[in-house]
């Protein structure tokens, strides 16, 4: 994920790296001229036995680069990205969109931090009461800062990890229980740090068909990852022999039962103000679209009464008047693929009716069904439909790949990450990190012992800065979007399956209904030399412009 700060820092760093090379060449020419005027003198660059001079020279270049970097920071700070912006992976004009579709949980409705604690505690109690796990695991409490979305879990080895877009494990982010696994052990376990394709999860991130990995893409999966880690930790600390596959299945089933047995739904309905956040923002978005004559529909896996009570709180008792079609308990992603399940109407008392459905009527609620029947009954096809959801696989993937709908991903973590990236400390660190990387790349040609000692010091500093940058987001796993240098596996899927992405639907309030989103042209690696001498000139969704409005 590129932001103004990172993009500017990268461009600046490349320029600084080029400047360092130019300075080095200039220094060599100056030394050469000195020899011609004053007789024999040792070259700072190539002459044998010049290591002490090269050491001094490298540190001079280091200090010059640091001064140049410090001068860049104020200009970067004046071009911060707006955390409420919408970002584009694919060009799309809202003027072409006639129909807006929505998931419910974490799309139309946002939940407070209390919900994940509720899910964790309820699933933990189910493990104890129904799966006969040791009562001592009740001492573990939910830590909202432990896991991030998009992590992979090796079911057989019982380790949680972060994997990049190229299937490489980010060392330092592999956890067994609540403890980090040493890099050497990880490399021995996987015979390197690469996870082969055949070991990865299936298309929807599930561990199946012989795959050993499960990817956690759902926001609801955060308490599941934490509970897995806590129970693993208890068994490991108490030297209890156990089968990791059974533990994974039991935790997964307990988390599932919190939903299917209605534990979560009843708790939210009983104290809706405690659990639901920002209702006024969703209400404003829906009202804006309705005022512009847009058709709207809702497809959710949540049950009818739960959705009705939440939407009454968010929008009002007449919320169904805004939606042309409402479908509950859709069982996505099966809804997008299984042609066999017909729609059933749900009456006001929540009872399923047996009538054959010939038309999806406004103001009614329907259960199950499938997208193929949905398309037949509505005629809503192709790129005039934009559907929003938070789950990259279950909500968006099939719509993009099979049905040609436009898609919008809701990524709540985006707002908090951008706020971190807009801080002066982060920008200073990242700009210098990029610059130092450029220096290392250019100065590695010096192979003498003293120069190599200097480069080793630089590498150590670079590693420390990377660790500090990771900790700015999440101490254990870092950013949702990036490993040390590569995009995460999560971002790879986000880029593939979402035309646009944003922190919440409220971001739409800042854009006209005819706005066109243009993806920023970022340089490919083989294009970098042509771009390296100048900062980005493309228009970015900047924070200062949003504030001016």
N, C-alpha and C positions, 0 to 999 in steps of 0.2 A: 504494500500500500504506500503510495507516494503522497506526501503532504508538502505544502509550500516550504516548510522548514527543512524537511529532509531533501526535497528536490533542490532547493537552493544550496543546501549544505553540500550535496553531492556535486553540483556544478562547480561550486566554489572550491571544493576539495580537488576536483580534477584540474581546475585552473591552478590551484596551489601546487599540485603535483607537477604539472607542466612547468610552473614557475621555478620549482626546485631544480628541475632538469636544466632549464635555461640558465639558472644561477650557477649550477655546477659547471655547465659548458663555459659560461662566462668566466668563472673562476679559473678554469683550466687555461682559457685563452690569456687571461691576465697573467697567470703564472708563466705561460710560455713567453709572453712579451717581456716579462721581468727577466727571464733567462737571456733573451736576446740583447737586452740593454745592459744587464749587470753581470753577464758572464754566467757560468754554470750555477744552476740552482735546482734543488730537488722539486720535481713536479708534485703538486698536491693530489694528482689523480692516478698516475700510472707508474711512476718510477719505483724501482725496487726499494724496499726498506723504508717506505714512507708512512707506515702505519700510524705513528704518533701524530703526524700532520693530518692524515685522513680522519683520525678520531676527532681532532679539533674542528676540522672542516665540516664533518657530519653534524656535530653539535651546533655549529654556527647556522647551518641550513635548518636544523630543527627549531632553533630560536627564531629565525626569520619567518618560518612557516607559522609558528605559534603567534607571532605578532600580526601577521597577515590575517590569520583566522580570527583573532580578537576584533580586528577592524571590520570583519564581515558580519559579526553577530548583530549589531544594531539594525542593519538593513534587512536581515532576515526577520528580526523581531517585529519589523513594521509590515510584514507580509504574512501574518498568521492565517491559518485556515479556520474557517467557521465550523465549530462542532455541530451546528445545526444544518449544514449543507447537505445536499444530495450529490452523491458521486456516481459517475457513469462508467460502466464497462463497455457499453455499446450505445451507439447513437440512437436516440429515441425522442420523438416529439410528442408531447402530451396532447397536441392538437389532433393527433391521429387516434387517441384513446377515447372510445365512446362508453366503455364498460369497465368498471373498477370492481375487482374481487378481493376478498379479504379472508385470511385466517382469523381466528378469534384470540387465542392465548398468545400473549407477547406480540400481538399485532394490533388488534383493536383495543385490547386491554393489557395494561402493564401491572405487574404485581410488586408489592413491597418486599423488602428483604426478609420479612417474617415468613413468607411462603416456603422458601427453601429450608428454613429451620423446621417448619411443620412437616415437610415431606421427609426430611432426614430422620426426625424423631419418630414419626409414624412407621417408617420402613424399618428402623432399628428395633422398634418394639415388636413388629411382626416377625423379625428374625428370631427374637427371643421367645415369643409366645407361640408361634406356629412352626418354626423351623428348629426349635430347641437349641438355639445358640446360647453360649454362656451369658448369664445375666450381667456379668462384669462389663460387657461391651456398652452397657448403658452409661458408663462414665464418659464415653466419647461424645462430644458435642459438635454441632455443625460449625465449621470454620469457613465463612464466605470468601476468605482470601486464599484458600488452598489451591483450588483447581481453576482452570479456564476451559472454555469450550474448544472443541476441535481436537482434543487429545485422543491418542490411541491407547488401548489397553490390551496387552498380550494376555489372553485368557489362561494359557497354560503356564506361563512363567509368572503370572500375577504381578506385572509391572505396568505402570502408567507412564506414558512418555509423549513427547512432542516430536512430530515428524514434519519435515519440510516438503515442498512441492516435488522434490526429486526422490522421495522415499528415504531420505537420510534422517537418522535420529539426531536431534540436537543434544549433544553430550552435555551433561549437567542438568538435564531435565527428565531423567529417568528415575522414577520413584517406586520402591518396593515398600508397601505400607506408607508410612509417613517419613521415610528416610531416603535420601538420594543414593542411588547406586553408583559406585565409583566408575569412572570412565573405562578403566582397564577391564572391569568385570563386564561392562556392557559390550565392549569390543570382543571379548572372549565369547560372550553369550551369542552374539549375532555374527561372529566371524567378520567383524568390521562394524560399521555403523549404518549399513544399508539394509533395508527390509525388502526382500524380493516381492514382486507383484503377487505371486501365488500365495503369499502369507498375509496379504492385506485383506481388509474387509470386503464384502460384496458391494454392489453398486450403492446400496442404501446405508452403508456404514456398519452393517451387522456382521457378527462373527458366525459364519455358516459355511456349509459345503467344504469342510476341511480347513477353512481359513482360521487363523489363530488370533487375528486382530479384530477389535471392535472400536469403531470411531464414535465418539460422543459429540454429536452435532446439535442436540436439543438443549435449550436453556434449562429445561427441567432435568437434564442429566447432571447438572453440577452437584446436587446432593447425592446422586448415585455414585459418582466418582469418589466423593469424599467418604461415603459410607464404605465403599469397597476398600479404600485405603486404610480406614480406621480398623475394620475387621481383620484385614491382613496384618496390620500392625499388632493387634492383640495376639493373634495366633503365633506370630513370629517372636514377640517378646516373651511369650510364655512357653515357647518350645513345644507347641501343639502341632502334631503331625496332621496335615489336612490336604484335601484334594482341591487345588485352585479352581478347577473347572466347576466343581460343585458350589464353591463359595460364590463364584461369579453368577451362576444360575440362580442361587438362592437370593442374592442381593437384587438381581434383575427382577425376579418374581415379586419380591417384597415392594420394590419401587412401583412396579406395575399395579400391584394390589392397592396401593395408596390411591391410585386413580380409579381402577375398575370397581373397587368396593365402596367408592364414594366418600372415602375419608377426607380427601382434599376438598371435594366439592361441598360437602356439608360444612366444613370449617369455614370456607370462604363465604358461603351463603349466610352463615350465622353471624359473621362479623365483617361485612363487606367493606366497610370504611377502613378497617385495619389492613386489608390485603390488596385492595385495588388503588392504584395511583393515577394521578393526572387525568381524571375522566373528562375534564373540560377541553383538553386538547383533541381527543378523539371526536368529541361532539362537534368541535369547530371544523375539523377536516371533513366530516360527513356532511355537515350543513353547507360547506363551500361547494362540494361536488354536486349536491342536490340542487343548489341555487343555479348551477350551470347546466342543469338538465342531464347530468350523467346517470346512467344506469348503474346499480350497485347490487352485489350479491355477496353472500357469506357461505363459506364451506369450512366446517370445523369438525374436529373429532370429539369435541366436548358434547355433553348431553343437553337436551332441550331446556329443562328447567334451570340448569346452571347458567346457560347462555342468556336466557330470558331475564333472569334476575340481575346478571351483570350488565346487560344492555339497558335495562330499566334504570340502573344506577348511573350509567355513563351518559345515556342519551335521553331517556324518558320512557314513559309507558307506551308511547306510540312509536317506538324505535323501528318496528317492522314496516312502518309506512315508508321508511327511507330505502328499504331493500326490495328489489324486484324478486329475488329468490333467496331463501334461507335453508341451508342444508346442515343438519347436525349428525353427530356420530357417523361421519362419512368414511372413517377407517382409511384415511390417507396413509400411505401412498396407494393402497389397493384401489381406492376410488378412481384413480387416474388410469388404471390398467385392467381391472376386472369388468368385463362386459356383462356378466351374468346377473348382478344384483339389481333388482328394480327399486325404484323409489317407493317409499311409504309415507303417507301423510300423518302428521302428529296433531291431534286435536288440542283444544285449550286445556284439557286436564292431563295432557301428556300421554294419552292413550294412542297406540298405533292403530290406524284404520286399514281395512283390507281392500279398499277401493283401488282399482287399476288407475294409474296416473296417466292422463292424456295431456296435461298441461301443468306447468309449474306456475302457480298463481301467486301474485303479490299478496303479502300479508299472511301467507300460510307458512308452516314449518314442515320440512320434509326430512326423512331419515334415510341413511344409507344411499342407495343408488350408485351410479357410475358416471364418469365424465362423458362417455359416448352417448348415453341416453340424455344427459344434460345438454350436450351439443345439439342433439336431434330435436329436443323440446324447445330450446331457446334460439337456436341458430347463431349463437355467439361464437364466432370462430376467428382464428388468426390474430393478427397484430393489432386489432382494434380493442383487444382485451388486455388489461394489465392486472395481474394478480400479485398481492402482497402476502408474504409469510416470513416466519423467522427460521424455519427449518430448511436448510439448503437442499436436502434430499427429498424429504416427504412433501414439501410444499412446492418447490420450484423446478426440480430437475426434469421431471416428466413433461411438465408444461412447456419447457423450453425445447427439449429434444424431440418430443413426439407431436405436440399440438400447435406449436408456433405462437403461443401466447407470449406477451411481454411479461417480464417478471421484475418484482421489486423485493429486495431482501431487507428485513428489519433487523439491524444489528445493534442492540442497545449498548454493547461494550464500546462501540465506535466513539460515542460522545466523550466518555471518560478517557479513552486513549488519546484522542486529539487534544484534550485539555492538558494532558501530561506533555504531549509533544510540542505544545505551544509555550511551555515554560522556558525561561531563559537558561536554566541549568541544563535542561535536555538539549536545547539548541546548541549551547556552547559545547557540550560533550559530543554530540553527534557531528558537529562541524569539525571539531578537532580530530575525532575518530576517523572521519573520511580523509582529512588532510594527512594524518599520520599514516593511514593505509597507502595513500599515494606516494608518500616519501619512502615507505618500505618497498613498494613495488619498484620505484626508480633506483633506489640506492643498493638494492640487493646484488648489483653487479660487482660490488667491491667485496672480494673474497678473502682479503687478508684478515688475520686473526683479530687485530684491534677493531677493524670495521665491523666484523661479525659480532663482537661483544657489544658494540653500540646498537646494532640491529636487534640483538637479543633483548636489550633493555627496552627498545621501542616495542617489540612484540609483547613483552610482559605488560607494558603500559596499555597496549591495545587490548589485550585480554582482560585486564582489570576494568577498562572502560566498557567493554562489551558486557561484562557481568553487572556493572553498575546500571547500564542501560536496561538490561533485562529486568533487574530488580525494581526499576521505576514503575513497571507495569504489574508484575506479579513475581514475588520472590522466588517461587519454585519454577515457573514455566515461562515467564516473560510475556511478550505481546501475543495477542490472539492472531495477529496478521503476519508476523515475521519471526524467523529464527535469527541467528547472528547476522547472516547476510542474505538469506533466501526467503522468498515467500513461504508461508506455512502451507501444509496440505489443505487446511481450512480455506485459506485465501484462494488457492488454486481452484477449488470447487466453487467458491463464491464468484470468482471471475468468470467461470464457465457457465454458471446456471442463473446468474442475476444480471439483468440489463442495467439496473440501477440499485444502489444500496444506500441506506441511511440509518440514523440512530433510532428514529421513531416516525410514525406517520405525521406527527406535527410538523416535520420538516417541509411537508407539502404546502404549508400555509405561507411559506416565503416565496412561492413560485406561482406564476400565472398558469392557468390551465392550458395555455398554448405554448408553454416553455419547451424549448428543445435542449436536451442534455447531450453534450458533446464529450466523449472521452478524451482526456488529455493525451497528446502524443508524447510518450516518453521514449527516449532514444533506445534503440536496440544496442546490444553490446558492440556490434560491428559499426554502429553509427556514432559511437562515443567520441572519436577524435574530432569529428566535425562539429560537435556540440560543446566540447569541453572548455572552450575559451570564453563562453558567454553564459549568463544565467538564463533560466527558462523564460521565454517570451509569451507563452500561452496564458490565456486568462484563467485564473484560478478562483474558486469560491472563497474569497478572503473574508476574514473576520471583520476587518476595519470597514469594508463596504457594507456588510450586514448591519454594523453598528450605526453607520451613517444614515442608513435607511430608517 
